[in-house]
Amino acid sequence: MKNTSPIFGLLFTAVLLIYASACSQSKNLQMENQAETPEPLSIAKGNYAPFQPGDDEAVFELLIQSQDAYESLAREFEKGGFSDPFPEIDFSKRMVAAVWLGESNSSGYNIEITGFDEQEDRFQIWVRNEFPDPSCAYLTVITTPFHIVSLPRSDKPVTFRFNRVMNSCN
């Protein structure tokens, strides 16, 4: 009988951990807290988007201000295998912003909506776009990072502002 190598066991465990971390996470929103919460409330975030809205775009952004558009996005995620239901949103008080990175070949990529800034004439959404440090070792795995949040509603022109940051080796 062949002796199973401990390296195989470690490799198998690593693959399981990668898979578990790549699964999307969602956070329930409480309807009563939506109106008074000024920061972005995370709806869903993950390393593998169940669907890609853009063709070959490196970064894709989406602003949703209606229930119909939100339900359409939720259906696309559900068709792609996303199992957590999207929370209800009061679109008279909130809007939804989503960002995706296109397909990447490394675990060193990430995207996150970190905040917003409402000024007299515009509404800006701040996005942190991480890319891998070439001197670091990352897993070779296909990723399509995404983040979807709920924000206070604004009828001002909305701009997504991207801050591209090199991912550290930590």
N, C-alpha and C positions, 0 to 999 in steps of 0.2 A: 504494500500500500504506500502511495506517495505521501510524503510529509508536506503539509500545507505551510507555505512560507509566511512568517509574521508580516512581511512586507505586503503580501496580498491582503491580509486582514486590515492593515492600516490603510491601504489604498481603497479598499471597499468602504471602510468607515468614512474616509475623506469624501468619496463620491456621495455617500448618503448625506453627509453634512452640507455639502454644496447644494444638493438638491433641496434639502429642507430650507436652507437660507434663501434659495432662489424663488421659493414659493411666495406668492404675493401675500401681503398682510393688509388687513383693512381695519379701520377703527370706526366704531359706531359713533354717530353724532347724536346728541340729545337736542330735540327740537327746541326746548325752552332755552338752551344756551346759545343758539345760533345768532340771535339778534345782538347780544351784548358781548360776544367774543370777537375782539379786534384782530387776533392773529389767525393765520391760516389753520384750518382744521383738516387733518389728513383723512381722506376717504380711502385711498388705496395707494400702496407703494410697493415696488418690487423690482427684481432683477430680470424678470422675463414677462413682458407684456403679452397678454393673451391675444392681442391683435395689434397690427401696426397701421395707423391711419394714413401715413405718408408712403409714397412709393420708395424711393431710395434716399430720402432726405436724412441728413445727419441728425437734425433736431426738429421735432415737430411740437407745435404749441396749439392749444385749443382753449377757447373761452366759451362757456355755456351759460346762457342767461334765461333758459326756458326749461320747463319740465319735460317737454317732448324731446328736446335735444339730449337732455340728461338720461332719459329712459332709453334713447337710441344708443348712447354710449354704454349704458349698463347691459343692454342686449348683446352688443358686440363683445363685451368682456365675458358674458355668460356663454356665448357661442364658442369662445376661445378656451373655455374651461375654467374661468375664474369662478370659484364656488361661493365666495362671500358676497351676500347681497349688498348693494349700495344703499346707504342710509337715505331717508327722506330729506329733502332740502326745501326750505321755504324760499322760493325764488323772488318773493316780494322783498326779502331782507338780505338774501345771500346770492352769490353766483359761484360757479365752479370753474377752476382753471386746471388744465392738465398739460403735462410735458412728457415727451418720449425722446429717448435717444434711439437712433437706428440700430441695426444689428451690429454688435461688436464681437470681437473674438477673444475677449479677455475679461477676467473678473475685476479689472482695475477701473472700470467705467461706472459712473453713478450720476444721477440727476435728482435734484430736490428743489421744490419751491420753498424758499426760506423766509419770505416775508413779502410785504407790499408797502407802498408809499402813496398815499392819496394827497395830491396837491390841488391847488385851485382849479387848474385846467386839465389835469390828467391823472390817471391811475396807473401806477407802475407795479409790476409783479417781479420780484427778485428770484432768480433761479441760479442755483449752484450747479455747474456742469463739471464733474470731475473726470479726468483722464489719467491713464497710468503713467507713473514715473518709469522711464525706460531702464533705470538702474535697479528696479525692484523685480522680484519674481511674482508673477500672478498666475492664476490657473488659466489654462487654455480651455475656454468654455464659451459657447455662444450666449450672449446676454442682450437684452433689449430693455434697459432700465426705464422706469416710468414713475411718475408721481401725480396724483390727483388730489386736489384740495378744495375746500369750500372757503370763500372769502366774503367779507361784507359787500353787498351789492353797490355798484357804482354805475351811473349812466355816462360817466366821462370816458373819453378815449382811453383804451387800455393798451399798454406796451409791456412786453416781456423783456426784462433786462437780464442778460446772461453774464455770469461771472465764471469764467473758465479757470479751473484750479487743478494743478497737478496733484494727484493722489499720493499721499506719503507712503512710505514702506511699512508703517506701523500696522 
